[in-house]
Amino acid sequence: MSNVDIWGYVKLGNVVSAAAAVLILVVLFGVALMGLQAIFAQWALAIMWVLWLMGIVAYVFYASARLRVRALMVYAAPAALAITLIGLVLLTIHSFLGADLIVLGYFLEPIAGVSLYLTLLGIEGRLIKAATHVFFWGAVVFTVGLPIILVKDPYISIMGDLIKLIGLVILIMFK
């Protein structure tokens, strides 16, 4: 597999992740406007199910690339998907435990993302390296902010998701 093929898979994963970041913002702004009960609304549940499916697609793209420390992606991402699936099922039947499990599953995202982060840092160019830092650390801020949403403050996660989205857009546009 050539570097072009590897980058192609990463870029496709980044496109899916950027689209997911936009949908995540819709849910987060819903929580900001309507309160935490918004996560039980049909529109939010539908978006979260779409996000879960997008997670599978992004995982397939990222796992298809030869990432550094690939094991982090190959093991952490499926575990995150499994945990969030259980959380989504519980959330769909209006059990708040589902929200806790979704937060737990999302904590594996930055762990899986370390392999992508290290791979992207190995690419030449200051802009790519800067965008990689913005993307990864935005994802970390988003993830750290998730438990705070459970006490009704979505703004840290909104900020982290926006930062992550900016990094993804730069990576998509310039590589």
SULMOFEN-V605578 format. One record per residue. N is the residue number from 1. RES is the residue in three letters. PSI is psi in radians with two decimals (NA if undefined). OMEGA is omega in radians with two decimals (none if undefined). NEAR is the number of other ideal C-beta (glycine too) atoms within 12 Angstrom. Layout:
# SULMOFEN-V605578
((N & RES & PSI & OMEGA & NEAR) (N & RES & PSI & OMEGA & NEAR))
This chain:
# SULMOFEN-V605578
((1 & MET & 2.26 & -3.10 & 13) (2 & SER & 2.92 & 3.08 & 10) (3 & ASN & -0.58 & 3.11 & 17) (4 & VAL & -0.77 & 3.11 & 12) (5 & ASP & -0.76 & 3.13 & 15) (6 & ILE & -0.84 & -3.13 & 27) (7 & TRP & -0.62 & 3.12 & 30) (8 & GLY & -0.77 & 3.10 & 21) (9 & TYR & -0.74 & 3.12 & 30) (10 & VAL & -0.77 & -3.13 & 41) (11 & LYS & -0.73 & 3.10 & 32) (12 & LEU & -0.73 & 3.07 & 26) (13 & GLY & -0.69 & 3.12 & 39) (14 & ASN & -0.65 & 3.10 & 40) (15 & VAL & -0.80 & 3.11 & 26) (16 & VAL & -0.76 & 3.14 & 28) (17 & SER & -0.65 & 3.10 & 40) (18 & ALA & -0.75 & 3.09 & 32) (19 & ALA & -0.70 & 3.11 & 26) (20 & ALA & -0.68 & 3.13 & 34) (21 & ALA & -0.65 & 3.10 & 36) (22 & VAL & -0.78 & 3.13 & 25) (23 & LEU & -0.65 & 3.08 & 28) (24 & ILE & -0.72 & 3.10 & 41) (25 & LEU & -0.66 & 3.10 & 29) (26 & VAL & -0.82 & 3.14 & 27) (27 & VAL & -0.77 & -3.13 & 38) (28 & LEU & -0.72 & 3.08 & 37) (29 & PHE & -0.60 & 3.04 & 23) (30 & GLY & -0.76 & 3.10 & 28) (31 & VAL & -0.69 & 3.13 & 34) (32 & ALA & -0.66 & -3.09 & 24) (33 & LEU & -0.65 & -3.00 & 18) (34 & MET & -0.13 & -3.08 & 19) (35 & GLY & 3.07 & -3.04 & 18) (36 & LEU & -0.43 & 3.12 & 26) (37 & GLN & -0.26 & 3.11 & 16) (38 & ALA & -0.47 & -3.11 & 26) (39 & ILE & -0.29 & 3.11 & 37) (40 & PHE & -0.09 & 3.13 & 26) (41 & ALA & 2.57 & -3.11 & 22) (42 & GLN & -0.73 & -3.12 & 15) (43 & TRP & -0.71 & -3.13 & 18) (44 & ALA & -0.73 & 3.10 & 32) (45 & LEU & -0.74 & 3.12 & 27) (46 & ALA & -0.77 & 3.12 & 21) (47 & ILE & -0.74 & -3.12 & 29) (48 & MET & -0.61 & 3.06 & 39) (49 & TRP & -0.71 & 3.08 & 25) (50 & VAL & -0.73 & 3.11 & 23) (51 & LEU & -0.69 & 3.13 & 38) (52 & TRP & -0.78 & 3.10 & 33) (53 & LEU & -0.69 & 3.09 & 22) (54 & MET & -0.58 & 3.09 & 28) (55 & GLY & -0.68 & 3.09 & 39) (56 & ILE & -0.80 & -3.13 & 24) (57 & VAL & -0.82 & 3.13 & 25) (58 & ALA & -0.73 & 3.12 & 36) (59 & TYR & -0.79 & -3.14 & 37) (60 & VAL & -0.77 & 3.12 & 21) (61 & PHE & -0.88 & -3.10 & 28) (62 & TYR & -0.71 & -3.13 & 41) (63 & ALA & -0.40 & 3.12 & 30) (64 & SER & -0.33 & 3.10 & 23) (65 & ALA & 2.66 & 3.09 & 32) (66 & ARG & 1.48 & -3.11 & 24) (67 & LEU & 2.68 & 2.99 & 33) (68 & ARG & 2.57 & -3.11 & 22) (69 & VAL & 0.88 & -3.05 & 21) (70 & ARG & -0.53 & -3.11 & 23) (71 & ALA & -0.59 & 3.11 & 17) (72 & LEU & -0.73 & 3.12 & 27) (73 & MET & -0.80 & -3.02 & 38) (74 & VAL & -0.53 & -3.12 & 24) (75 & TYR & -0.73 & -3.07 & 20) (76 & ALA & -0.71 & -3.09 & 30) (77 & ALA & -0.82 & 3.09 & 37) (78 & PRO & -0.62 & 3.08 & 24) (79 & ALA & -0.74 & 3.10 & 25) (80 & ALA & -0.75 & 3.13 & 35) (81 & LEU & -0.70 & 3.14 & 33) (82 & ALA & -0.79 & -3.14 & 23) (83 & ILE & -0.77 & -3.14 & 28) (84 & THR & -0.51 & 3.06 & 36) (85 & LEU & -0.82 & 3.10 & 25) (86 & ILE & -0.75 & 3.11 & 24) (87 & GLY & -0.73 & 3.13 & 33) (88 & LEU & -0.70 & 3.10 & 33) (89 & VAL & -0.81 & 3.13 & 21) (90 & LEU & -0.72 & 3.11 & 25) (91 & LEU & -0.67 & -3.14 & 36) (92 & THR & -0.56 & 3.09 & 24) (93 & ILE & 0.34 & 3.04 & 14) (94 & HIS & 0.64 & 3.01 & 16) (95 & SER & 2.16 & -3.11 & 18) (96 & PHE & -0.38 & 3.07 & 18) (97 & LEU & -0.51 & 3.10 & 20) (98 & GLY & -0.69 & 3.12 & 30) (99 & ALA & -0.73 & 3.11 & 35) (100 & ASP & -0.74 & -3.14 & 24) (101 & LEU & -0.65 & 3.09 & 29) (102 & ILE & -0.75 & 3.08 & 43) (103 & VAL & -0.79 & 3.11 & 31) (104 & LEU & -0.79 & 3.12 & 25) (105 & GLY & -0.70 & -3.14 & 35) (106 & TYR & -0.38 & 3.09 & 42) (107 & PHE & -0.30 & 3.07 & 27) (108 & LEU & -0.26 & -3.12 & 30) (109 & GLU & -0.89 & 3.13 & 46) (110 & PRO & -0.51 & 3.10 & 30) (111 & ILE & -0.84 & 3.08 & 28) (112 & ALA & -0.62 & -3.08 & 37) (113 & GLY & -0.26 & 3.11 & 42) (114 & VAL & -0.68 & -3.14 & 29) (115 & SER & -0.70 & 3.09 & 32) (116 & LEU & -0.76 & 3.13 & 46) (117 & TYR & -0.87 & -3.13 & 36) (118 & LEU & -0.65 & 3.11 & 24) (119 & THR & -0.83 & -3.11 & 34) (120 & LEU & -0.59 & 3.10 & 39) (121 & LEU & -0.40 & 3.12 & 25) (122 & GLY & -0.09 & -3.14 & 21) (123 & ILE & 2.42 & -3.12 & 26) (124 & GLU & 2.55 & 3.04 & 14) (125 & GLY & 2.22 & -3.12 & 16) (126 & ARG & -0.65 & -3.13 & 13) (127 & LEU & -0.74 & 3.12 & 18) (128 & ILE & -0.78 & 3.13 & 28) (129 & LYS & -0.76 & 3.13 & 24) (130 & ALA & -0.79 & 3.13 & 20) (131 & ALA & -0.62 & 3.10 & 32) (132 & THR & -0.78 & 3.09 & 35) (133 & HIS & -0.79 & -3.14 & 25) (134 & VAL & -0.82 & 3.14 & 27) (135 & PHE & -0.94 & -3.05 & 42) (136 & PHE & -0.86 & -3.08 & 35) (137 & TRP & -0.48 & 2.98 & 24) (138 & GLY & -0.71 & 3.10 & 38) (139 & ALA & -0.66 & 3.11 & 42) (140 & VAL & -0.81 & 3.12 & 29) (141 & VAL & -0.76 & 3.09 & 29) (142 & PHE & -0.85 & -3.08 & 41) (143 & THR & -0.76 & 3.13 & 33) (144 & VAL & -0.57 & 3.14 & 23) (145 & GLY & -0.29 & -3.08 & 32) (146 & LEU & -0.81 & 3.12 & 39) (147 & PRO & -0.48 & 3.13 & 21) (148 & ILE & -0.49 & 3.07 & 23) (149 & ILE & -0.63 & -3.11 & 34) (150 & LEU & -0.30 & 3.02 & 25) (151 & VAL & 0.45 & 2.95 & 16) (152 & LYS & 0.55 & 3.05 & 20) (153 & ASP & 1.64 & -3.08 & 19) (154 & PRO & -0.01 & -2.93 & 33) (155 & TYR & -0.57 & 3.10 & 23) (156 & ILE & -0.76 & 3.11 & 26) (157 & SER & -0.64 & 3.08 & 36) (158 & ILE & -0.81 & 3.14 & 30) (159 & MET & -0.80 & 3.13 & 25) (160 & GLY & -0.72 & 3.14 & 35) (161 & ASP & -0.68 & 3.08 & 42) (162 & LEU & -0.75 & 3.11 & 29) (163 & ILE & -0.79 & 3.12 & 30) (164 & LYS & -0.77 & -3.13 & 42) (165 & LEU & -0.72 & 3.10 & 33) (166 & ILE & -0.81 & 3.11 & 28) (167 & GLY & -0.75 & 3.12 & 39) (168 & LEU & -0.77 & -3.13 & 39) (169 & VAL & -0.74 & 3.11 & 25) (170 & ILE & -0.78 & 3.13 & 27) (171 & LEU & -0.71 & -3.14 & 38) (172 & ILE & -0.73 & -3.06 & 27) (173 & MET & -0.61 & -2.95 & 16) (174 & PHE & 0.19 & 3.05 & 22) (175 & LYS & NA & none & 28))
